[in-house]
Amino acid sequence: MAKAVKLSDIAAKIGVSTVTVSKALSGQKGMSDELRDRIVALADEMGYVKRVQNKEKEAGKSYNLGVIVAERYIVEKQSFYWNIYQEISQRAIKKKCFAMIEIVEYSQENDCIMPMLLSENKVDGIIVMGAFGKKYMNAVKGWTKNFPVLYFDTTDGDEAGDYVVSNNLYGGYNMTNYLLDRGHKKIGFVGTRLMTPSIDDRFFGYLKALMERGIKYRADWIIDDRDNIYGKMNYDRQFILPKEVPTAFFCNCDKAASLIIRKLEEAGYSVPGDVSVVGFDNFEYDQEADIGITTYEINIGEMAKRAVHIMLHKMQNALYSAGVFSIQGKIIERESVKKIGKSVPYAK
């Protein structure tokens, strides 16, 4: 039996993307009539047979939903994004959808190689989970033009696109105020800025809280937690303590909070006796410290539910757009914070 002709075979022959071939064969806009005619003629010549959709899918009840995520977020046996994917998958199944994940390796991201979920036309819609490098994100925009796509836990996507995010700025603001309300005036931030939109938004929330209390942030109290190229955490190269240690740190994630606690304890400080520490996410697998970390819990269940709901509508109706959904979280109090005085008053 002859091997079935795939969209990627046609794309390679004519020198265009698989998405362009798919659009041409489905009659979508976005290309010249000449290019469309060439693609259609070549598909006929090669014997391409369009995939037949089953009745359930034609009725808008069954879809294949893809999720792409950068390798740096899935390097451990358990990770925050892996946990989110499981939530999305479970909720998709309840809606008679099948969710599949593709991990984009560092080399693929660097070389802007299209995910197989797209190049092999395996899915009806795609969720971009977490931030990628600028070059890769621009490539994603091109690959998914006129294709159902949702950006999840990142705001670095198509300006007119659809997003489901945690309210990171508000969360960072709340966590910093939590420390200020317990008497801390000297508060540092742990997180590499300009690495991801989520880290930046949490940092801006930290700045907003300090400004409202009339406190200037100190550059030497801003601690990097990962490299600024691939986002890998390195305990020895990052997490460098300043000469003067503040009385508290707000960390952009629980993993960073665990590692800064370890660094502080190795330097002879006790937590929370000498230094208080708060995190973000409330993800138990990231909490390696012996002490419970006060943190800001992201409502991943609601985020996953909203994402699946939006994608179902987008896959059923190409014109559907939901905009930006920002999901609130809540503070989870544990043992990593010590009250050292009265609440810092707001600036006049």
N, C-alpha and C positions, 0 to 999 in steps of 0.2 A: 504494500500500500504506500502510495506517495505521501511524503511528509506534508502536513498541512501548512499552508502559507500564512505567516503571521504578519501583523502590521509592521513589526520591526524589520522584516525582510523587505517589504516594499519601501520603507523609509530609507534603508541602507542603499537600495538601488538608485533612488532618485535624489538622495542627499538632503533629506529634510528630517524633522523630528517625527517620532511615532504619533505624538499628539496631533501634528499637522495632518498626517495621513488619516487618522481617526476622524478629524473634523471634516476633511474632504469627502470621505466615504459616507458620512452621516448628513451631509448637506449643510454643515454649519458655516457661518460667515468667518471672515478673517483672512482671506487670501484671494488672489486674482483668479478669474475664471480659467485663465490659461494653465495655471498650476493645478487647479482642481481637476481639469480635463486630463492633464498628464498623469495625475495620480490615479484617477479612475481607470484610464486606459491601461496603465501598467498593472493595476490590480486585476483587471479582466485577463490580461495576457498571462499573468503568473498563476491564474486560477484561484484567486483568493475567494473564500467563501465566508460571508459575514456570519458571525456567531448568532444563532437563533435564540432569542430570549424566550423563556418559558412563560406560561400564562400567568403564573403568580407574579413574575416580575413585571409583565405588561400591565398588570392591575396595580402596580406601584406598591407591592407588598414585600418584595425580596430584593436585596441589593448586596453587593460586595463592597465593604468599606475598608479603605486602606489607611494605615497610619505610618508615617515616616518619622524617625527620630535619630538624632546624631549619636554616633557610637559612644561619645564621652559621657552620655547620660545613662548608658546601660552597661557599664563596664563591670559592675559588681553583680553577684548572684541576685541580690534584691536592690532595687533602686526606686527612687520616687516616681520616675516616669514609667517604669515597668509596672508599678502598682496602679498608676493611672490607666495604662493600657488595659489591664485586667478589668478595671471598672468599666471602661468603654466597651470592651468585648462582651461582658456580661449583660450590659444594658442593650447592646445591639442585638444580641441573641433573642432577648425578650421581644424585640421588634421585628423578628424574623430576618435579621441581617447577619452577615458573617463578616467579622472584623479580622484583618490580618495585618501584621506589623512587619516593616522592613527597617533594619538598622543600617544607617548610612555610615560606612567606614570613613576614617580620616582621609584616606587617599581618594575615595569617591567624592567626598565633599570638596577637597582641594582641587580636583580635576573637573568638578561640575558634571559628574556622570549621572544621567537620569536614573532614578530608582526603577527597578524592574516592575514594580507594581504599576508604573505608568508606561514604561517602554513596551511591556508585554500586554498592555491593555487588560490587566487582571481585575481592575476595580472600577466602580461606578462613581466614586468620589474619594477624596483624600483629605486626611487630617495631618497638618504639619505640626508636630508636637515639640515644643521647645524651640529655642533659637538655633540657627545655623550661622555660618559666616556670611558676610554681606554678599560676596560673589555668588555663593550657592543660593541664597535667598532670592537674588535677582534672577537666577536661572529657573528657580521654582516658579516664579511669577510668569515667566515665558512658557514653561511647560504646561501650566495649569490655566492658561488663558482660555476662557469659555469652557472651563471644566470645573465641576463642583469641588471647592476647596474651602477648608476652615483652618484658621491658625489658632492653635491651642497653647495657652500659657506663654504667649509671646505677642508683642505688638509690632514686631519687625516684619511686616508683610505688605501686601497690596493696600494702598491707602483707602481704596474703596471696598476692601474685602470684609470678611466676616471673622469675628474673633470671640473666643471664650477665654477669659483670663481671671485670675484672682486679683482682688483689689490690692495690689502690691504697695502702692503709695500710701493708702490708708492704713494698711497693716504695718508698714515701717513707721508711720507716724504714731500709731497706737503703741507699738512696742517701745519706742523712744520715750513717749509720754509716761508709760508704765514705770520706766526707770526714773524719770524726772519727778514723778509723784512720790517716789520713795527716797527722795533727797539727793539723788545723784546729779551732779553738775558736770562732772568730768566723764564724758561718755564717748567711747571710740566706736568705729564701724569696721566690721570685718567683711570684706567682699571686694573683688576686683572690678572696678568701675569700667564701663564701656565694653564689658564682656557679654552681657545679656541685658535685654530690656528689663527683665524682672529684677535683676540686681540694681540697676540704675533707679528704677521706680522706688525700691525699698530704701535706697540711699537718699532720694529726694524727700521721702517721708521723714527720714531721720533729720535731714536738714531743716525741714519745715517745723518740726517740733522744737528743735533747738532755737531757731529764729524767733518763734513765738514767745520763748522764755528769755529772750535777750542774750543767748549764749552763742558765741562764735565757735565754729568747729575748728579743730586743729588738724592740719595736714598730717602731722606725725602720728595721729591716732587713727588714721585710715589705713587699715591693714589688708594687703592683698591675700587672697586665699586660693588663687589659681592662676595659671599662665594666661596671657591675653591673646593667644593664638588658637589653641584647641580647648582651652578651659579645663585643663587637667590640674587637679590639686596635687601639690607636692609639699609634704610636711616640712622638709628641710629648707626648701627654697622660699616658700611663702610662710605666712604666720609668724613673721618676725616682730617680736615685741619691741615697743619704743623704749627709750631710756627712762622716761617717766611714764609709768603705767597708769591709765585712768582708773576710776573706781568701778567702771562698768563697760561692757561691750555689748552692742547690738550686732548680731551676726546675721548675714543674709540667708542662711539655711542652718538646719540642725547639725549637718555634717561639719560645717565650719565652726559651729559652736562647740562641738565635741573636741575638735582638734585644738582650738584656742584654749580650752580648759586644760587639755593635756599639756600644752606649751606653758601655760601659767604655772601648773603644778610642778613641772620639771624645773621651772625657774624659782621655785620656793614659795609661790603664792598659793593661798587656799581660796577655793570657790565654795560658797559666797563670802567667806570670812573677810578676805582682802579685796576681792574683785567679784562683782556680779556679772552674770552672762545670760543673755537671752538669745533665742534662735528664731527660726521661721520654718514653717511647713508642718510641724508636728508629725514627722515621719520616724517611727520608732527604730527602723533599721539604721538610721543615720545617727542615733544617739548611742555613741560608744562610751561616753563618760559614765563614771560610777554614780554620778548624781543626776537626779531628774532635772531636765532643762525646761525652764519656762519658755514658752514659744507661742507663735501665732499659727493656729491651725487653719490650713486651707481646706475648704469644703470640696474635696475631690469628687464626692458622690454627686453633688449638684452640678459641678462642672462637667462631669462625664454625661450626666443626664441631658444637660442643655446641649452639649456637643452632638450627641446622637440625634436629638430632636431636630436641630438645625440641619444636619446633614441629610436626614430623611427628606426634609422639605426641599433642599437644594437638588437632591438627586431626582426628585419627582418633578421639579419645576426649575428649569435653567435660569429663569428670571428672578427667583426668590433670593432675597437678601435680608439678613437679620441684623447686620451692624455689629456693634461691640456689646458683649455681655460681660459685666464685671461682677464677680461673685464675692460676697463678703465672707470673711472668716471670723475667728474669735480667739481671744487670749486663753491659753492653757497655763495655769500657774503650777509650778513645781518648786524644787528646793534651790535653784541656782541663783536666786536674787535675795539680797539682804537689804533691809531698810536702814539707811544711815542718817536720816534726818527728816525734817519737814518737807513737804512738797515744794519744789522750786516754783516761785510765783511767776505768773505771766508778765511780760514786759509791758510797761505803760505806753 
